[in-house]
């Protein structure tokens, strides 16, 4: 289970004296625990991936903001956190794989216009969660439905 793996790596980081990595792992576990408490459930791997994906998106946005503001010290920390988060996400899909999944989703839902985008994204989201930037996928779906 993914959550157990993260907890085990927290213990390893503690033993290894990796304070920076330990801090990031604790942030991950805190976000997972917060969601469990809020929803009163035990998160499975898919739900943990959703939390990790959200954290990754937040870090990418922050990294972009810090770079624009010339705050390289903060940008470097965000980049480090992104790398640690990526370790727990499944391998990212390349552009051709993403495009083929989008095309298949459009065909299977019978989407013909931008009004059908919700159906397409609903089908794609579970397949792409943690493996692709859903914002970028959304842009690609819009382009294909507008064409």
N, C-alpha and C positions, 0 to 999 in steps of 0.2 A: 504494500500500500504506500502511496506517495507521501502521505502525512507521516507515516512511521519512518520512511527514509529521511525526511527532513529532520525529524527529531533525532535520529541516529547521527546525522551529520552535525547537528548542533552539539551533541556530546563530544564528537570527534574534534570539532573546532575548539571546544572548551579545553579538552585535554591537550590539544596541539598549541594552545595559546594564540590562536588566530582571532584576535579581538575584532578586527574589521569584518571578517567573514561571519563571525558569531553575531555581530550586530545586525547584519542583513538577514540571517536565518531567523533571529528572534523577531524581526519585523514581519517576516513571512508567517511565522507561527502565531503571532499576535493577530494578524489579519484573518487567518483561518479561524482562530478561536473566537474572534469578534463576530464573525459570520455565524458560527455555530451557536453562540449565545443569543444573538439577535433572532435567529430563526428556530432556536431550540431543536436542532438536529445535529447529527454526526455527519460531517461532509465526506462524501466518497471521492474517489480520484478525479472524476469529471468535475465535480464542484470545486475541488482544490485547484484544478487547472484554470477554472474561471477566475478564482481569486488571484492566482499567479499572473494570468493574462492581464487582468485589470491593473495590478501593481506594475507590470512591465510597461503598459501604456502610460501610466502616470509618470514613470521614470523617464520614458522617452520624451514626453512633453516637457518635463522639468529640464532635461538635458538640453533640449532645443532652446528653452527660455534662458538658461544660464549661459549658453554659448553666445546667444544674441546680446546678452548683457555684459559679456566679457568677463564672466566669473568662472575662470578656468578651474579654480579650486573646487567649487561646487559641482561644476560639470564633470570633473574627474571622478568625484564620489558617485554621482548618478551613473556614470559609465560603468563603474565597478559594480554597483548594485544590479545593473542590467545584466552583466555577465554572470553574476551569481544566480539571478532569477532564471536565466536561460538554461542553466544546468538542470533544472527540474521540469522544464517544458519538453514536450516531444520534439523531435527533429523538425525543423522548419521545412515547408514545402517550397519547391522552386516555382517559378512563374508558369511554366508549362503545365505542371500538375494542378496548380490553382485554376488556371484557365480551363482545363479539361473538367474539373469539378464544377465550375460555374456553368459551363456549357451543358453538362449532364443535368444539373439542377434546373436550368431554364427549360430544357426539353421535357423533363419528367413532370414539371409543374404546369407545363403548357403556357408559360409566361409569354405574353405578346407585347406588353407595354410597361411603362414605368409604374403603373398601378399595381402590377403583379410582383413588385420588388420584395414586398414583405414575405410572400410565399417562398421566393427563391432564397432569401437570406435565412429564413427559418429552417430551410432544408440544409443550407450550407454551414450554419453556425456550429452544430455539433461535430461536423467533420473537420472544421478548420480551427476550432478553439485551441489556442495555444500553439498552433502550427503556422498561423499567418496573421498579418495585421488585418483585422476585420474592417477597419476604416478604409484601407486600400482596396480590399475585396469589394466593398460596397460601391466604391467609385467605378471599379471595373464592371460590376453588374449594371450600374446605371448606363454606362457607355454602351454595353451590349444591348440593353433593352431600348435605348434611344436610337440605335442604328437601324 
